[in-house]
């Protein structure tokens, strides 16, 4: 194992207070394949309650000392991560090949993700893996209705774990799934009861791994087929998922120019962006994904996952006008293509 | 880093693209193509981008200049040079681009 030499994959587990983040983490870490996982738990308040519950990872748990992770991210989390690597280098803790950061229930994960990915020192050590958001059936709808943090936790998720499904009836589960779909139609949703064993893939399969890249992209295509061209805004707040499309190949420089300009002007409103891009001169799609102002290095896919060669960009955003963005994509990236009347409408 | 001018290499920015699936690289040619594509749009703002020493120079019509590492850094400097926002959702910008494309 070469945890201190190779980039370590850092996963984020988030979810509202009491959703079951620590329970999920315990069940994941009990699996032998995930034994070489270091854990950072964000302590909120004076007592690290969650820490008392994470018994199997005592040696590798580091508690942040100064409250909410999103407020102190630039210093405490960075220093904590670097100290973990230093401790591994000195042999004080075993080498680790992945890192899990469990946020407080009140944290907005988007700035955490952005900081993890943008800091030059952390970039050397880390590669962002999956964002896993836990939502419990009994309280999930109420939390989504009442708290912006809860909605943003769902909006940035790659995987949504619906927990405590055995504590509510089928109608409640259906209602929660519908609301989750309106906020984030591109995530992989898994229902888990109190005794279920979560899939190791949550912490093993990522976009950066060529072997699992196609599987990681599959839920994005679900967002495309499920939502069509409609902007499905959430009932509460304006976070919603929509899809931008282009039927002809795009020159990469034009796309890069458009996207860089878009995130410069509107990055705060773009909670997640995930796209399969049909690039001129390439037979297979290029995967682009990002969080707010941060876009990850684009990646090649070996083929079109559903056999359909078409640019599709899933945007999970807050207060964005899908028709205007579609018009902008066409104007910047597809010169000469007629803008449809409904696309020009604002 | 360039041994002649001491400029750091910033080629790994996402705007550089995924590279060739085969692993082949042509960074200078790609940087030139990105500048050409950018100038189609930057001309609307009276700006011009040129590839320079692994980076870019961004110039205004009045002769003001900034050096940027990648396309992602263009817009901050562009707004400084022209004193107004560069918004890809601005209907006036879109109308100009659409008129050019027809």
Interface residues (C-beta under 8 A of the other chain):
Chain A: X251 X252 X253 X254 X256 X257 X258 X259 X260 X261 X262 X263 X264 X265 X266 X279 X282 X284 X286 X288 X290 X295 X296 X297 X298 X299 X300 X321 X324 X325 X327 X328 X331 X332 X334 X335 X336 X337 X338 X339 X346
Chain B: X12 X14 X15 X16 X17 X18 X21 X30 X33 X34 X36 X37 X38 X40 X41 X71 X72 X74 X75 X76 X85 X86 X87 X88 X89 X91 X94 X97 X98 X100 X101 X102
